[in-house]
């Protein structure tokens, strides 16, 4: 299974008049999302299952990818690591799963899977962390970080 964690791109700052879930992407965030979507589209399988937080900024980030996705309320900004892993069906699924979500839980998921002596990894806005698992006959399940990609590294 491949678990791909995509943090939403740069969004407007929150304020008292704007609920957190209604924050939109900034112009920079839109550019970040477009770049990462281009990279993801060339690397994801056609059958990749895509799960997205219900916030506007995550749905706008995902819109750049132009693939079918499912909004999962358990991936809201206050989600737990357990909720994210359950939504992805980790480690039981054999399919590729893309989660479009938020810090701190994306970093907490990454830490749980690849850096268990840390509480959280810093997943920057717009970045993708690609985590894979392989079953080895003699050694059991191996989990490893396959890639970290940033919008700045995507060639036009």
SULTA-V487236 format. One record per residue. N is the residue number from 1. RES is the residue in one letter. SS is DSSP state (a for helix, b for strand, c for the rest). PSI is psi as a letter, one per 40 degrees, with the letter a starting at -180 (none if undefined). OMEGA is omega in degrees with one decimal (NA if undefined). Layout:
N:RES:SS:PSI:OMEGA
N:RES:SS:PSI:OMEGA
This chain:
1:X:c:i:171.3
2:X:b:h:175.4
3:X:b:h:-177.4
4:X:b:h:-178.3
5:X:b:h:-179.2
6:X:b:h:176.8
7:X:b:h:178.6
8:X:c:i:179.5
9:X:c:i:-177.4
10:X:c:h:-178.5
11:X:b:i:175.7
12:X:c:i:174.5
13:X:c:i:176.9
14:X:c:i:172.9
15:X:b:i:-174.3
16:X:c:d:-177.4
17:X:c:e:-175.0
18:X:b:h:177.6
19:X:c:i:-177.7
20:X:a:d:-176.5
21:X:a:e:-178.6
22:X:a:e:179.4
23:X:c:h:-178.2
24:X:c:i:173.1
25:X:b:i:172.5
26:X:c:i:173.4
27:X:a:d:176.1
28:X:a:d:179.1
29:X:a:d:177.5
30:X:a:d:177.7
31:X:a:d:177.6
32:X:a:d:-178.2
33:X:a:d:-179.8
34:X:a:d:179.3
35:X:a:d:-178.4
36:X:a:d:178.1
37:X:a:d:178.0
38:X:a:d:-179.7
39:X:a:d:-179.8
40:X:a:d:-177.3
41:X:a:d:179.7
42:X:a:e:-177.2
43:X:a:d:179.2
44:X:c:i:172.7
45:X:c:i:176.8
46:X:c:d:-176.5
47:X:c:e:-179.8
48:X:c:h:176.9
49:X:b:h:-174.6
50:X:b:h:-177.9
51:X:b:h:-170.9
52:X:b:h:173.2
53:X:c:i:-179.4
54:X:c:e:-177.7
55:X:c:i:-179.6
56:X:a:d:-176.7
57:X:a:d:177.2
58:X:a:d:178.2
59:X:a:d:175.6
60:X:a:d:175.5
61:X:a:d:-178.4
62:X:a:d:-179.0
63:X:a:d:179.0
64:X:c:d:-178.6
65:X:c:d:175.9
66:X:c:f:173.3
67:X:c:i:176.7
68:X:c:i:179.5
69:X:c:i:178.1
70:X:b:h:173.3
71:X:b:h:-177.4
72:X:c:h:-175.9
73:X:a:d:177.1
74:X:a:e:178.0
75:X:a:e:176.5
76:X:c:i:-175.8
77:X:c:d:-178.5
78:X:c:e:-178.1
79:X:c:i:175.5
80:X:c:i:176.0
81:X:a:d:-178.6
82:X:a:d:178.4
83:X:a:d:-179.3
84:X:a:d:-179.5
85:X:a:d:176.8
86:X:a:d:178.8
87:X:a:d:-179.5
88:X:a:e:-175.8
89:X:c:f:178.4
90:X:c:h:1.9
91:X:c:e:-171.0
92:X:c:d:-177.1
93:X:c:i:175.3
94:X:c:e:-177.9
95:X:c:i:175.5
96:X:b:h:180.0
97:X:b:h:174.8
98:X:b:h:176.0
99:X:b:h:174.6
100:X:b:h:-171.9
101:X:b:a:-164.2
102:X:c:i:161.8
103:X:c:i:6.7
104:X:c:e:-170.8
105:X:a:d:177.5
106:X:a:d:177.2
107:X:a:d:177.2
108:X:a:d:176.0
109:X:a:d:179.5
110:X:a:d:-180.0
111:X:a:d:-179.5
112:X:a:d:-173.9
113:X:a:d:-172.8
114:X:a:e:-178.1
115:X:c:g:-170.5
116:X:c:e:178.0
117:X:c:e:175.5
118:X:c:i:176.2
119:X:c:d:-172.8
120:X:c:i:170.5
121:X:c:i:-178.9
122:X:c:g:176.0
123:X:c:h:-175.9
124:X:c:i:-179.8
125:X:c:h:178.1
126:X:c:e:-176.8
127:X:c:i:176.4
128:X:b:h:171.3
129:X:b:h:-176.1
130:X:b:h:-177.6
131:X:b:h:-179.2
132:X:b:i:173.6
133:X:b:i:175.5
134:X:b:h:176.2
135:X:b:h:176.7
136:X:b:h:-175.7
137:X:c:d:-174.2
138:X:c:e:-173.1
139:X:c:e:179.9
140:X:b:a:-175.6
141:X:b:h:174.6
142:X:b:h:177.4
143:X:b:h:-178.2
144:X:b:i:177.1
145:X:b:h:-177.2
146:X:b:d:-177.9
147:X:b:i:163.6
148:X:b:h:-177.9
149:X:b:h:178.1
150:X:c:i:178.0
151:X:a:d:-178.1
152:X:a:d:-177.8
153:X:a:e:-179.6
154:X:c:h:179.0
155:X:c:h:-176.9
156:X:c:none:NA
